[in-house]
Amino acid sequence: MNQSQFQPIINFIWSVADDLLRDVYVKGKYRDIILPMTIIRRVDAVLEPTKVKVLETYDTYKDKFENLDFILGGKQGNNLGFSNYSKFSLQTLLNDPKNIRINFENYLDCFSENIKDIISKFKFKNQLDTLEESNILFGVIERFCSPRVNFGIEDILDEKGNVIHKGLSNLGMGYVFEELIRKFNEENNEEAGEHFTPREIIELMTHLVFLPVKEQIKKGTWLIYDNACGSGGMLTESKEFITDPDGLIQSKANIYLYGQEINPETYAICKADMLIKGEDPDHIKFGSTLSNDQQDKKFDFMLSNPPYGKSWENDQKILGVEKKGSNSTCNDPRFSVGMTSKSDGQMMFLLNMLSKMKTDTPLGSRIASVHNGSSLFNSDSGMVAIRKHIIEKDYLEAIVALPTNMFYNTGIPTFIWIITNKKPEHKKGKVQLINATSEEYFSKMKKSLGSKQNEMTKEHIEKITKLFLDNISNKDCKIFDNEDFGYIKITIEKPKSIEVLKDDEKFAKFKDKDKDKILEKLQELEQNPQDFEDRNEFISFLGVKLKKSEENLIIDSDKINNTEKIPLKTNIQSYYDTEVKPYVKNSWIAWDSASVGYEILFNKYFYTYTPPRKLEEINSELEKLEKEVQDLLKEIMQ
């Protein structure tokens, strides 16, 4: 597709904003008018050839059925899946300037429900008062009906049959719409990253998800899902990557796109984009994926950039989450593995995708999901449980560390997780880590867009993809066993000191003979440390019968200060004997505290030592700075 051919229509639509809206709206609000009007004009142009037939069908069935959408948009109507039964079109609205507002509202109200849903989520009708009061409603509609551009699919011909304006295909219109979204996102770059993933990140994700199975997806039927779909870029780019006749896969398969989005306007953009491109807009659902999941299918591929570092407290309330100790639970089977704290729900989106993996197909499901660093190592009990589940189920295929400053609204480190439930044989039990953070894998942008200062070219994407597909250890790619990320967390217990117990009000309430005996034994231990196998052996040494609460009072079992993380491949007792026991006298392992967890510390595996600068170099710089300061002071004092 020659994308330059669409620049005139993009420039034309942009000129509507510059010419008519600049004195009425601030620049950041242009999109509130331009995006819905672009959709309305495109739909209007596509419906025009079947307008008469739809009106005839409407007159035939209007008294027989309450909802005519299926008939008007079906075989008896226009067979497009959407319709409008108003007597007006945008062009004929211009014949009655005095009644433009009331007639336009009538026109909007006669759309099928799927189009009205899009318009309502844009809150476009809320803008009509402003447009009317500023006397530009007629002008906006008139400009969108200009004969200078063609919003329709069919070519516009002159009297001699020559093409004046070529028709705009669904793919072409989709590109126009995407470019408008991109331009508006750049104008509002501070909020863009909330719902818009940079195109090169999506491109990298499609390479990592689809290329390993490209031979298997050249035909057949495949379902793709994004559970935080934003404006739909991951979905449409995925299909384009798979089916591009000049691309790396060139598939002839049937691809169906599904998504869910919580932001009303972004949902409207996504649904409109699907409609424009000939996809089924009803596959895009509105609402919170976490508390109101509306997709009950299983999917072959899933790609997502869920919100991270963002509270999901409201979802927890709706789900009826209950806090039990350090764990949270609810009745939703998607989240039976574990639940993160209310302050960060990113991994809950990943659990949602895991619940939608296919298990009864040769390929299973493949997932690409963007996360920040906390998903790799955060000690939140929910995060730990989810990582443990993913790794022990052998779902985690790879993690790619991206360069910083790649997104519009954050400069923090981000990572792409690649997950599958049908690993190839040579990858079973293994995880591939790719460090794509060096300047070898990105370039600086000439102009920053919000926090986005870096970008990836096709060459960068190809380098990262090659690392992934080659699956060979080198300086930027390392292969590990699943167990290499695992640890056993245990608590080391020891007696509290005599000084601490003497100041403890609860210990003072012990029977005098018990207190004296305990203090006597602790004094003995301070002089002659002993080895204890466990708590029971220590209590036996004291020679005092104690309740459990009393035992806890005299034993230091602080889970923060006394906890050890022992690598999963390391013998616990040997680790304790060499790394703990020599430094913590009279201690023992609280075996019943042992729990398995996993964390992935990229810096640990890709750390590069940078030697400190020489003292001579530092002294030279300090002397130079000192001289500059003295010279400045002399100038001031003169």
Protein Blocks (a to p, Z undefined) as FASTA:
>chain_A
ZZklmmmmmmmmmmmmmmmmmmmpcfklmmmmmmmmmmmmmmmmmmmmmmmmmmmmmmmm
mmmpmblmlmmmmmklnonopacfbfbdfklmmmmmmlmmmmmmmmmmmpcfklmmmmmm
nommmmmmmmmmnopmmmmmmmmmpckbcfbfbdcddfkopafbdcddfklmmmmmmmmm
mmmmmmmmmlmmmmoccfklmmmmmmmmmmmmmmmmmgcjdddddfblmnommmmmmmmm
mmomklmnopabdcddddddfblklmmmmmmmmmmnopafklpccdjfklmccbfbdcfb
dcddddehiacklmmmmnopacehjbccdfbfklmnbccdfkbcklmmmmmmmmmccfkb
fklpaddddddfklmmpcbfklmmmmmmmmmnomafbdcdddehkbfkbcbdcddddddf
bdcfklgoiacdddfkbfklcccdfbdghjblbdcdfklmmmmmmmmmnopacfkbccdd
fklmgccdddddddddfklmmmpmklmmpcfklmmmmmmmmmmmmmmccddfblmlmmmm
nopacdfklmmmmpccbfklmcccddfkbcfklmmmmmmmmmmghiacdfklgccddddd
fklmmcccdddddfklmmmmmmmmmmmmmmmmmmmmZZ
